[in-house]
Every structure is written in C-alpha cells, then in structure tokens.
Amino acid sequence: MIADSNTDTGEVTLAFSLSAIEQLEDPNAVFEDAQTWSWAIGLIDDDTERIERIVAEYDLRQDYDMQDRDKWFALDEICETTPTPRHVYVGASDEDMRVSTMFDWEYVRVTEAAEKAGWAVSETRSEPGLISRLLAPVRDLFE
C-alpha cells in the first residue's frame, strides 16, 4: 500500500479526503501545485470507486493504491511505510480530523489549506449536508 511516488523530492506525504477535493475549484491545479513539494499525493477515503472516478475526471496523480481498503487502514499503513517526516491529511469534516489524528497525520481543513496555498475554493461546492450525503450514492449511479 506504499505510495507509488514519481519523485524523490518533497518532505510531505499529502492526502485529500473526497469531501475536501470536492470543495476545490480546480483539483488538478491543486495537485500540480502540491506535487512540487510533496513526496506522495493522492486521495484517501472509503469510496474507492468514487476515488477512481474523480482521479480520472480531473486527471489527478494518485500515488496511493487503495485496493478496497478503508481510509483508516490506508492512513495507518501509509504513515508506517512512507519516509517523509510529515504526513498531512486535508479534509472537510470532523470524521476526517478524527481518523487522521488517530494515526498521527497532521490534519488541515480544506478551507485553511486553500487559504494558505492560494487554492481556489468552489463557490457552488460546500460541505455536504445530511440530505446531500444520503443522495450521493443515487447520483453516483447516474454518472
């Protein structure tokens, strides 16, 4: 489950949750910027099919092979197997914060990361409410 990094540069292993990446105006631009200072970068979340769709849709670099692992296991294993001194998980929810800090990742909320890095946050995307989260699987069937 090691990161499949294309570069030996960077001091950070960086991962985004699906809810965080969905709040960014241009995920591809974010990844292009972040990969200049990251050893490994990608999406880590529970919905591996949705990860694959988003990676393909935005042509994102995905250094993590999720192999149907949940994010709890993935974050733990990546932290144990990557050589960087920092592991940063960019998320958008309290659950993202809980899982990342449990496995010694630094947690940064997507809005804070975007502000510090100069990334644009989407005006139309926001943290999904209960109804949106419940309807997401149905919408995914029609995509």
Phi and psi in radians as a Rosetta constraint file:
Dihedral C 1 N 2 CA 2 C 2 CIRCULARHARMONIC -1.138 0.35
Dihedral N 2 CA 2 C 2 N 3 CIRCULARHARMONIC 2.617 0.35
Dihedral C 2 N 3 CA 3 C 3 CIRCULARHARMONIC -1.042 0.35
Dihedral N 3 CA 3 C 3 N 4 CIRCULARHARMONIC 2.475 0.35
Dihedral C 3 N 4 CA 4 C 4 CIRCULARHARMONIC -1.760 0.35
Dihedral N 4 CA 4 C 4 N 5 CIRCULARHARMONIC 0.999 0.35
Dihedral C 4 N 5 CA 5 C 5 CIRCULARHARMONIC -1.147 0.35
Dihedral N 5 CA 5 C 5 N 6 CIRCULARHARMONIC 2.489 0.35
Dihedral C 5 N 6 CA 6 C 6 CIRCULARHARMONIC -1.631 0.35
Dihedral N 6 CA 6 C 6 N 7 CIRCULARHARMONIC -0.025 0.35
Dihedral C 6 N 7 CA 7 C 7 CIRCULARHARMONIC -2.492 0.35
Dihedral N 7 CA 7 C 7 N 8 CIRCULARHARMONIC 2.649 0.35
Dihedral C 7 N 8 CA 8 C 8 CIRCULARHARMONIC -1.750 0.35
Dihedral N 8 CA 8 C 8 N 9 CIRCULARHARMONIC 0.089 0.35
Dihedral C 8 N 9 CA 9 C 9 CIRCULARHARMONIC -1.600 0.35
Dihedral N 9 CA 9 C 9 N 10 CIRCULARHARMONIC 2.865 0.35
Dihedral C 9 N 10 CA 10 C 10 CIRCULARHARMONIC 1.759 0.35
Dihedral N 10 CA 10 C 10 N 11 CIRCULARHARMONIC 2.517 0.35
Dihedral C 10 N 11 CA 11 C 11 CIRCULARHARMONIC -1.879 0.35
Dihedral N 11 CA 11 C 11 N 12 CIRCULARHARMONIC 0.053 0.35
Dihedral C 11 N 12 CA 12 C 12 CIRCULARHARMONIC -2.217 0.35
Dihedral N 12 CA 12 C 12 N 13 CIRCULARHARMONIC 2.378 0.35
Dihedral C 12 N 13 CA 13 C 13 CIRCULARHARMONIC -1.701 0.35
Dihedral N 13 CA 13 C 13 N 14 CIRCULARHARMONIC 2.091 0.35
Dihedral C 13 N 14 CA 14 C 14 CIRCULARHARMONIC -2.091 0.35
Dihedral N 14 CA 14 C 14 N 15 CIRCULARHARMONIC 2.343 0.35
Dihedral C 14 N 15 CA 15 C 15 CIRCULARHARMONIC -2.410 0.35
Dihedral N 15 CA 15 C 15 N 16 CIRCULARHARMONIC 2.591 0.35
Dihedral C 15 N 16 CA 16 C 16 CIRCULARHARMONIC -2.081 0.35
Dihedral N 16 CA 16 C 16 N 17 CIRCULARHARMONIC 2.515 0.35
Dihedral C 16 N 17 CA 17 C 17 CIRCULARHARMONIC -1.428 0.35
Dihedral N 17 CA 17 C 17 N 18 CIRCULARHARMONIC 2.808 0.35
Dihedral C 17 N 18 CA 18 C 18 CIRCULARHARMONIC -1.071 0.35
Dihedral N 18 CA 18 C 18 N 19 CIRCULARHARMONIC -0.720 0.35
Dihedral C 18 N 19 CA 19 C 19 CIRCULARHARMONIC -1.138 0.35
Dihedral N 19 CA 19 C 19 N 20 CIRCULARHARMONIC -0.536 0.35
Dihedral C 19 N 20 CA 20 C 20 CIRCULARHARMONIC -1.267 0.35
Dihedral N 20 CA 20 C 20 N 21 CIRCULARHARMONIC -0.817 0.35
Dihedral C 20 N 21 CA 21 C 21 CIRCULARHARMONIC -1.116 0.35
Dihedral N 21 CA 21 C 21 N 22 CIRCULARHARMONIC -0.545 0.35
Dihedral C 21 N 22 CA 22 C 22 CIRCULARHARMONIC -1.248 0.35
Dihedral N 22 CA 22 C 22 N 23 CIRCULARHARMONIC -0.259 0.35
Dihedral C 22 N 23 CA 23 C 23 CIRCULARHARMONIC -1.595 0.35
Dihedral N 23 CA 23 C 23 N 24 CIRCULARHARMONIC -0.109 0.35
Dihedral C 23 N 24 CA 24 C 24 CIRCULARHARMONIC -1.567 0.35
Dihedral N 24 CA 24 C 24 N 25 CIRCULARHARMONIC 2.419 0.35
Dihedral C 24 N 25 CA 25 C 25 CIRCULARHARMONIC -1.096 0.35
Dihedral N 25 CA 25 C 25 N 26 CIRCULARHARMONIC -0.772 0.35
Dihedral C 25 N 26 CA 26 C 26 CIRCULARHARMONIC -2.382 0.35
Dihedral N 26 CA 26 C 26 N 27 CIRCULARHARMONIC 1.482 0.35
Dihedral C 26 N 27 CA 27 C 27 CIRCULARHARMONIC -0.970 0.35
Dihedral N 27 CA 27 C 27 N 28 CIRCULARHARMONIC -0.625 0.35
Dihedral C 27 N 28 CA 28 C 28 CIRCULARHARMONIC -1.100 0.35
Dihedral N 28 CA 28 C 28 N 29 CIRCULARHARMONIC -0.764 0.35
Dihedral C 28 N 29 CA 29 C 29 CIRCULARHARMONIC -1.119 0.35
Dihedral N 29 CA 29 C 29 N 30 CIRCULARHARMONIC -0.663 0.35
Dihedral C 29 N 30 CA 30 C 30 CIRCULARHARMONIC -1.090 0.35
Dihedral N 30 CA 30 C 30 N 31 CIRCULARHARMONIC -0.815 0.35
Dihedral C 30 N 31 CA 31 C 31 CIRCULARHARMONIC -1.136 0.35
Dihedral N 31 CA 31 C 31 N 32 CIRCULARHARMONIC -0.719 0.35
Dihedral C 31 N 32 CA 32 C 32 CIRCULARHARMONIC -1.058 0.35
Dihedral N 32 CA 32 C 32 N 33 CIRCULARHARMONIC -0.731 0.35
Dihedral C 32 N 33 CA 33 C 33 CIRCULARHARMONIC -1.154 0.35
Dihedral N 33 CA 33 C 33 N 34 CIRCULARHARMONIC -0.881 0.35
Dihedral C 33 N 34 CA 34 C 34 CIRCULARHARMONIC -1.157 0.35
Dihedral N 34 CA 34 C 34 N 35 CIRCULARHARMONIC -0.540 0.35
Dihedral C 34 N 35 CA 35 C 35 CIRCULARHARMONIC -1.240 0.35
Dihedral N 35 CA 35 C 35 N 36 CIRCULARHARMONIC -0.253 0.35
Dihedral C 35 N 36 CA 36 C 36 CIRCULARHARMONIC -1.269 0.35
Dihedral N 36 CA 36 C 36 N 37 CIRCULARHARMONIC -0.385 0.35
Dihedral C 36 N 37 CA 37 C 37 CIRCULARHARMONIC -2.161 0.35
Dihedral N 37 CA 37 C 37 N 38 CIRCULARHARMONIC 0.162 0.35
Dihedral C 37 N 38 CA 38 C 38 CIRCULARHARMONIC -1.967 0.35
Dihedral N 38 CA 38 C 38 N 39 CIRCULARHARMONIC 2.475 0.35
Dihedral C 38 N 39 CA 39 C 39 CIRCULARHARMONIC -1.309 0.35
Dihedral N 39 CA 39 C 39 N 40 CIRCULARHARMONIC -0.699 0.35
Dihedral C 39 N 40 CA 40 C 40 CIRCULARHARMONIC -2.482 0.35
Dihedral N 40 CA 40 C 40 N 41 CIRCULARHARMONIC 2.587 0.35
Dihedral C 40 N 41 CA 41 C 41 CIRCULARHARMONIC -2.607 0.35
Dihedral N 41 CA 41 C 41 N 42 CIRCULARHARMONIC 2.585 0.35
Dihedral C 41 N 42 CA 42 C 42 CIRCULARHARMONIC 2.957 0.35
Dihedral N 42 CA 42 C 42 N 43 CIRCULARHARMONIC -3.032 0.35
Dihedral C 42 N 43 CA 43 C 43 CIRCULARHARMONIC -1.771 0.35
Dihedral N 43 CA 43 C 43 N 44 CIRCULARHARMONIC 2.355 0.35
Dihedral C 43 N 44 CA 44 C 44 CIRCULARHARMONIC -2.300 0.35
Dihedral N 44 CA 44 C 44 N 45 CIRCULARHARMONIC 2.063 0.35
Dihedral C 44 N 45 CA 45 C 45 CIRCULARHARMONIC -2.837 0.35
Dihedral N 45 CA 45 C 45 N 46 CIRCULARHARMONIC 3.113 0.35
Dihedral C 45 N 46 CA 46 C 46 CIRCULARHARMONIC -1.381 0.35
Dihedral N 46 CA 46 C 46 N 47 CIRCULARHARMONIC -0.512 0.35
Dihedral C 46 N 47 CA 47 C 47 CIRCULARHARMONIC -1.568 0.35
Dihedral N 47 CA 47 C 47 N 48 CIRCULARHARMONIC 1.536 0.35
Dihedral C 47 N 48 CA 48 C 48 CIRCULARHARMONIC -1.164 0.35
Dihedral N 48 CA 48 C 48 N 49 CIRCULARHARMONIC -0.567 0.35
Dihedral C 48 N 49 CA 49 C 49 CIRCULARHARMONIC -1.145 0.35
Dihedral N 49 CA 49 C 49 N 50 CIRCULARHARMONIC -0.730 0.35
Dihedral C 49 N 50 CA 50 C 50 CIRCULARHARMONIC -1.171 0.35
Dihedral N 50 CA 50 C 50 N 51 CIRCULARHARMONIC -0.641 0.35
Dihedral C 50 N 51 CA 51 C 51 CIRCULARHARMONIC -1.025 0.35
Dihedral N 51 CA 51 C 51 N 52 CIRCULARHARMONIC -0.843 0.35
Dihedral C 51 N 52 CA 52 C 52 CIRCULARHARMONIC -1.030 0.35
Dihedral N 52 CA 52 C 52 N 53 CIRCULARHARMONIC -0.733 0.35
Dihedral C 52 N 53 CA 53 C 53 CIRCULARHARMONIC -1.117 0.35
Dihedral N 53 CA 53 C 53 N 54 CIRCULARHARMONIC -0.778 0.35
Dihedral C 53 N 54 CA 54 C 54 CIRCULARHARMONIC -1.195 0.35
Dihedral N 54 CA 54 C 54 N 55 CIRCULARHARMONIC -0.714 0.35
Dihedral C 54 N 55 CA 55 C 55 CIRCULARHARMONIC -1.041 0.35
Dihedral N 55 CA 55 C 55 N 56 CIRCULARHARMONIC -0.769 0.35
Dihedral C 55 N 56 CA 56 C 56 CIRCULARHARMONIC -1.209 0.35
Dihedral N 56 CA 56 C 56 N 57 CIRCULARHARMONIC -0.760 0.35
Dihedral C 56 N 57 CA 57 C 57 CIRCULARHARMONIC -1.063 0.35
Dihedral N 57 CA 57 C 57 N 58 CIRCULARHARMONIC -0.745 0.35
Dihedral C 57 N 58 CA 58 C 58 CIRCULARHARMONIC -1.766 0.35
Dihedral N 58 CA 58 C 58 N 59 CIRCULARHARMONIC 0.041 0.35
Dihedral C 58 N 59 CA 59 C 59 CIRCULARHARMONIC 0.934 0.35
Dihedral N 59 CA 59 C 59 N 60 CIRCULARHARMONIC 0.937 0.35
Dihedral C 59 N 60 CA 60 C 60 CIRCULARHARMONIC -1.568 0.35
Dihedral N 60 CA 60 C 60 N 61 CIRCULARHARMONIC 2.585 0.35
Dihedral C 60 N 61 CA 61 C 61 CIRCULARHARMONIC -1.285 0.35
Dihedral N 61 CA 61 C 61 N 62 CIRCULARHARMONIC 2.215 0.35
Dihedral C 61 N 62 CA 62 C 62 CIRCULARHARMONIC -2.184 0.35
Dihedral N 62 CA 62 C 62 N 63 CIRCULARHARMONIC 1.706 0.35
Dihedral C 62 N 63 CA 63 C 63 CIRCULARHARMONIC -1.442 0.35
Dihedral N 63 CA 63 C 63 N 64 CIRCULARHARMONIC -0.133 0.35
Dihedral C 63 N 64 CA 64 C 64 CIRCULARHARMONIC -1.872 0.35
Dihedral N 64 CA 64 C 64 N 65 CIRCULARHARMONIC 2.193 0.35
Dihedral C 64 N 65 CA 65 C 65 CIRCULARHARMONIC -1.634 0.35
Dihedral N 65 CA 65 C 65 N 66 CIRCULARHARMONIC 1.765 0.35
Dihedral C 65 N 66 CA 66 C 66 CIRCULARHARMONIC -1.247 0.35
Dihedral N 66 CA 66 C 66 N 67 CIRCULARHARMONIC -0.527 0.35
Dihedral C 66 N 67 CA 67 C 67 CIRCULARHARMONIC 0.727 0.35
Dihedral N 67 CA 67 C 67 N 68 CIRCULARHARMONIC 0.837 0.35
Dihedral C 67 N 68 CA 68 C 68 CIRCULARHARMONIC 1.058 0.35
Dihedral N 68 CA 68 C 68 N 69 CIRCULARHARMONIC 0.394 0.35
Dihedral C 68 N 69 CA 69 C 69 CIRCULARHARMONIC -1.412 0.35
Dihedral N 69 CA 69 C 69 N 70 CIRCULARHARMONIC 2.638 0.35
Dihedral C 69 N 70 CA 70 C 70 CIRCULARHARMONIC -1.426 0.35
Dihedral N 70 CA 70 C 70 N 71 CIRCULARHARMONIC 2.891 0.35
Dihedral C 70 N 71 CA 71 C 71 CIRCULARHARMONIC -1.158 0.35
Dihedral N 71 CA 71 C 71 N 72 CIRCULARHARMONIC -0.482 0.35
Dihedral C 71 N 72 CA 72 C 72 CIRCULARHARMONIC -1.079 0.35
Dihedral N 72 CA 72 C 72 N 73 CIRCULARHARMONIC -0.897 0.35
Dihedral C 72 N 73 CA 73 C 73 CIRCULARHARMONIC -1.150 0.35
Dihedral N 73 CA 73 C 73 N 74 CIRCULARHARMONIC -0.741 0.35
Dihedral C 73 N 74 CA 74 C 74 CIRCULARHARMONIC -1.083 0.35
Dihedral N 74 CA 74 C 74 N 75 CIRCULARHARMONIC -0.827 0.35
Dihedral C 74 N 75 CA 75 C 75 CIRCULARHARMONIC -1.081 0.35
Dihedral N 75 CA 75 C 75 N 76 CIRCULARHARMONIC -0.724 0.35
Dihedral C 75 N 76 CA 76 C 76 CIRCULARHARMONIC -1.090 0.35
Dihedral N 76 CA 76 C 76 N 77 CIRCULARHARMONIC -0.861 0.35
Dihedral C 76 N 77 CA 77 C 77 CIRCULARHARMONIC -1.157 0.35
Dihedral N 77 CA 77 C 77 N 78 CIRCULARHARMONIC -0.732 0.35
Dihedral C 77 N 78 CA 78 C 78 CIRCULARHARMONIC -1.124 0.35
Dihedral N 78 CA 78 C 78 N 79 CIRCULARHARMONIC -0.723 0.35
Dihedral C 78 N 79 CA 79 C 79 CIRCULARHARMONIC -1.056 0.35
Dihedral N 79 CA 79 C 79 N 80 CIRCULARHARMONIC -0.647 0.35
Dihedral C 79 N 80 CA 80 C 80 CIRCULARHARMONIC -1.307 0.35
Dihedral N 80 CA 80 C 80 N 81 CIRCULARHARMONIC -0.437 0.35
Dihedral C 80 N 81 CA 81 C 81 CIRCULARHARMONIC -1.955 0.35
Dihedral N 81 CA 81 C 81 N 82 CIRCULARHARMONIC -0.061 0.35
Dihedral C 81 N 82 CA 82 C 82 CIRCULARHARMONIC -1.757 0.35
Dihedral N 82 CA 82 C 82 N 83 CIRCULARHARMONIC 2.514 0.35
Dihedral C 82 N 83 CA 83 C 83 CIRCULARHARMONIC -1.519 0.35
Dihedral N 83 CA 83 C 83 N 84 CIRCULARHARMONIC 0.125 0.35
Dihedral C 83 N 84 CA 84 C 84 CIRCULARHARMONIC -1.447 0.35
Dihedral N 84 CA 84 C 84 N 85 CIRCULARHARMONIC 2.623 0.35
Dihedral C 84 N 85 CA 85 C 85 CIRCULARHARMONIC -1.298 0.35
Dihedral N 85 CA 85 C 85 N 86 CIRCULARHARMONIC -0.336 0.35
Dihedral C 85 N 86 CA 86 C 86 CIRCULARHARMONIC -2.180 0.35
Dihedral N 86 CA 86 C 86 N 87 CIRCULARHARMONIC 2.443 0.35
Dihedral C 86 N 87 CA 87 C 87 CIRCULARHARMONIC -2.213 0.35
Dihedral N 87 CA 87 C 87 N 88 CIRCULARHARMONIC 2.052 0.35
Dihedral C 87 N 88 CA 88 C 88 CIRCULARHARMONIC -2.112 0.35
Dihedral N 88 CA 88 C 88 N 89 CIRCULARHARMONIC 2.227 0.35
Dihedral C 88 N 89 CA 89 C 89 CIRCULARHARMONIC -1.947 0.35
Dihedral N 89 CA 89 C 89 N 90 CIRCULARHARMONIC 2.079 0.35
Dihedral C 89 N 90 CA 90 C 90 CIRCULARHARMONIC -1.669 0.35
Dihedral N 90 CA 90 C 90 N 91 CIRCULARHARMONIC 2.082 0.35
Dihedral C 90 N 91 CA 91 C 91 CIRCULARHARMONIC -2.342 0.35
Dihedral N 91 CA 91 C 91 N 92 CIRCULARHARMONIC -3.052 0.35
Dihedral C 91 N 92 CA 92 C 92 CIRCULARHARMONIC -2.422 0.35
Dihedral N 92 CA 92 C 92 N 93 CIRCULARHARMONIC 0.156 0.35
Dihedral C 92 N 93 CA 93 C 93 CIRCULARHARMONIC -2.490 0.35
Dihedral N 93 CA 93 C 93 N 94 CIRCULARHARMONIC 2.897 0.35
Dihedral C 93 N 94 CA 94 C 94 CIRCULARHARMONIC -1.130 0.35
Dihedral N 94 CA 94 C 94 N 95 CIRCULARHARMONIC -0.597 0.35
Dihedral C 94 N 95 CA 95 C 95 CIRCULARHARMONIC -1.119 0.35
Dihedral N 95 CA 95 C 95 N 96 CIRCULARHARMONIC -0.713 0.35
Dihedral C 95 N 96 CA 96 C 96 CIRCULARHARMONIC -1.022 0.35
Dihedral N 96 CA 96 C 96 N 97 CIRCULARHARMONIC -0.756 0.35
Dihedral C 96 N 97 CA 97 C 97 CIRCULARHARMONIC -1.127 0.35
Dihedral N 97 CA 97 C 97 N 98 CIRCULARHARMONIC -0.771 0.35
Dihedral C 97 N 98 CA 98 C 98 CIRCULARHARMONIC -1.056 0.35
Dihedral N 98 CA 98 C 98 N 99 CIRCULARHARMONIC -0.856 0.35
Dihedral C 98 N 99 CA 99 C 99 CIRCULARHARMONIC -1.197 0.35
Dihedral N 99 CA 99 C 99 N 100 CIRCULARHARMONIC -0.684 0.35
Dihedral C 99 N 100 CA 100 C 100 CIRCULARHARMONIC -1.199 0.35
Dihedral N 100 CA 100 C 100 N 101 CIRCULARHARMONIC -0.776 0.35
Dihedral C 100 N 101 CA 101 C 101 CIRCULARHARMONIC -1.242 0.35
Dihedral N 101 CA 101 C 101 N 102 CIRCULARHARMONIC -0.455 0.35
Dihedral C 101 N 102 CA 102 C 102 CIRCULARHARMONIC -1.094 0.35
Dihedral N 102 CA 102 C 102 N 103 CIRCULARHARMONIC -0.556 0.35
Dihedral C 102 N 103 CA 103 C 103 CIRCULARHARMONIC -1.878 0.35
Dihedral N 103 CA 103 C 103 N 104 CIRCULARHARMONIC 0.466 0.35
Dihedral C 103 N 104 CA 104 C 104 CIRCULARHARMONIC 1.121 0.35
Dihedral N 104 CA 104 C 104 N 105 CIRCULARHARMONIC 0.489 0.35
Dihedral C 104 N 105 CA 105 C 105 CIRCULARHARMONIC -1.573 0.35
Dihedral N 105 CA 105 C 105 N 106 CIRCULARHARMONIC 2.579 0.35
Dihedral C 105 N 106 CA 106 C 106 CIRCULARHARMONIC -1.296 0.35
Dihedral N 106 CA 106 C 106 N 107 CIRCULARHARMONIC 2.411 0.35
Dihedral C 106 N 107 CA 107 C 107 CIRCULARHARMONIC -1.893 0.35
Dihedral N 107 CA 107 C 107 N 108 CIRCULARHARMONIC 2.307 0.35
Dihedral C 107 N 108 CA 108 C 108 CIRCULARHARMONIC -2.294 0.35
Dihedral N 108 CA 108 C 108 N 109 CIRCULARHARMONIC 2.193 0.35
Dihedral C 108 N 109 CA 109 C 109 CIRCULARHARMONIC -1.204 0.35
Dihedral N 109 CA 109 C 109 N 110 CIRCULARHARMONIC 2.487 0.35
Dihedral C 109 N 110 CA 110 C 110 CIRCULARHARMONIC -0.989 0.35
Dihedral N 110 CA 110 C 110 N 111 CIRCULARHARMONIC -0.655 0.35
Dihedral C 110 N 111 CA 111 C 111 CIRCULARHARMONIC -1.162 0.35
Dihedral N 111 CA 111 C 111 N 112 CIRCULARHARMONIC -0.664 0.35
Dihedral C 111 N 112 CA 112 C 112 CIRCULARHARMONIC -1.199 0.35
Dihedral N 112 CA 112 C 112 N 113 CIRCULARHARMONIC -0.764 0.35
Dihedral C 112 N 113 CA 113 C 113 CIRCULARHARMONIC -1.071 0.35
Dihedral N 113 CA 113 C 113 N 114 CIRCULARHARMONIC -0.751 0.35
Dihedral C 113 N 114 CA 114 C 114 CIRCULARHARMONIC -1.110 0.35
Dihedral N 114 CA 114 C 114 N 115 CIRCULARHARMONIC -0.735 0.35
Dihedral C 114 N 115 CA 115 C 115 CIRCULARHARMONIC -1.101 0.35
Dihedral N 115 CA 115 C 115 N 116 CIRCULARHARMONIC -0.806 0.35
Dihedral C 115 N 116 CA 116 C 116 CIRCULARHARMONIC -1.192 0.35
Dihedral N 116 CA 116 C 116 N 117 CIRCULARHARMONIC -0.626 0.35
Dihedral C 116 N 117 CA 117 C 117 CIRCULARHARMONIC -1.630 0.35
Dihedral N 117 CA 117 C 117 N 118 CIRCULARHARMONIC -0.154 0.35
Dihedral C 117 N 118 CA 118 C 118 CIRCULARHARMONIC 1.387 0.35
Dihedral N 118 CA 118 C 118 N 119 CIRCULARHARMONIC 0.433 0.35
Dihedral C 118 N 119 CA 119 C 119 CIRCULARHARMONIC -1.519 0.35
Dihedral N 119 CA 119 C 119 N 120 CIRCULARHARMONIC 2.519 0.35
Dihedral C 119 N 120 CA 120 C 120 CIRCULARHARMONIC -1.475 0.35
Dihedral N 120 CA 120 C 120 N 121 CIRCULARHARMONIC 2.322 0.35
Dihedral C 120 N 121 CA 121 C 121 CIRCULARHARMONIC -1.682 0.35
Dihedral N 121 CA 121 C 121 N 122 CIRCULARHARMONIC 2.394 0.35
Dihedral C 121 N 122 CA 122 C 122 CIRCULARHARMONIC -1.143 0.35
Dihedral N 122 CA 122 C 122 N 123 CIRCULARHARMONIC 2.416 0.35
Dihedral C 122 N 123 CA 123 C 123 CIRCULARHARMONIC -1.286 0.35
Dihedral N 123 CA 123 C 123 N 124 CIRCULARHARMONIC -0.566 0.35
Dihedral C 123 N 124 CA 124 C 124 CIRCULARHARMONIC -1.596 0.35
Dihedral N 124 CA 124 C 124 N 125 CIRCULARHARMONIC -0.388 0.35
Dihedral C 124 N 125 CA 125 C 125 CIRCULARHARMONIC -1.577 0.35
Dihedral N 125 CA 125 C 125 N 126 CIRCULARHARMONIC 2.466 0.35
Dihedral C 125 N 126 CA 126 C 126 CIRCULARHARMONIC -2.576 0.35
Dihedral N 126 CA 126 C 126 N 127 CIRCULARHARMONIC 2.985 0.35
Dihedral C 126 N 127 CA 127 C 127 CIRCULARHARMONIC -1.050 0.35
Dihedral N 127 CA 127 C 127 N 128 CIRCULARHARMONIC 2.194 0.35
Dihedral C 127 N 128 CA 128 C 128 CIRCULARHARMONIC -1.157 0.35
Dihedral N 128 CA 128 C 128 N 129 CIRCULARHARMONIC 2.403 0.35
Dihedral C 128 N 129 CA 129 C 129 CIRCULARHARMONIC -1.451 0.35
Dihedral N 129 CA 129 C 129 N 130 CIRCULARHARMONIC -3.100 0.35
Dihedral C 129 N 130 CA 130 C 130 CIRCULARHARMONIC -1.025 0.35
Dihedral N 130 CA 130 C 130 N 131 CIRCULARHARMONIC -0.835 0.35
Dihedral C 130 N 131 CA 131 C 131 CIRCULARHARMONIC -1.112 0.35
Dihedral N 131 CA 131 C 131 N 132 CIRCULARHARMONIC -0.751 0.35
Dihedral C 131 N 132 CA 132 C 132 CIRCULARHARMONIC -1.079 0.35
Dihedral N 132 CA 132 C 132 N 133 CIRCULARHARMONIC -0.728 0.35
Dihedral C 132 N 133 CA 133 C 133 CIRCULARHARMONIC -1.145 0.35
Dihedral N 133 CA 133 C 133 N 134 CIRCULARHARMONIC -0.645 0.35
Dihedral C 133 N 134 CA 134 C 134 CIRCULARHARMONIC -1.239 0.35
Dihedral N 134 CA 134 C 134 N 135 CIRCULARHARMONIC -0.581 0.35
Dihedral C 134 N 135 CA 135 C 135 CIRCULARHARMONIC -1.480 0.35
Dihedral N 135 CA 135 C 135 N 136 CIRCULARHARMONIC -0.256 0.35
Dihedral C 135 N 136 CA 136 C 136 CIRCULARHARMONIC -0.949 0.35
Dihedral N 136 CA 136 C 136 N 137 CIRCULARHARMONIC -0.816 0.35
Dihedral C 136 N 137 CA 137 C 137 CIRCULARHARMONIC -1.081 0.35
Dihedral N 137 CA 137 C 137 N 138 CIRCULARHARMONIC -0.603 0.35
Dihedral C 137 N 138 CA 138 C 138 CIRCULARHARMONIC -1.196 0.35
Dihedral N 138 CA 138 C 138 N 139 CIRCULARHARMONIC -0.784 0.35
Dihedral C 138 N 139 CA 139 C 139 CIRCULARHARMONIC -1.063 0.35
Dihedral N 139 CA 139 C 139 N 140 CIRCULARHARMONIC -0.678 0.35
Dihedral C 139 N 140 CA 140 C 140 CIRCULARHARMONIC -1.068 0.35
Dihedral N 140 CA 140 C 140 N 141 CIRCULARHARMONIC -0.543 0.35
Dihedral C 140 N 141 CA 141 C 141 CIRCULARHARMONIC -1.141 0.35
Dihedral N 141 CA 141 C 141 N 142 CIRCULARHARMONIC -0.492 0.35
Dihedral C 141 N 142 CA 142 C 142 CIRCULARHARMONIC -1.680 0.35
Dihedral N 142 CA 142 C 142 N 143 CIRCULARHARMONIC -0.003 0.35
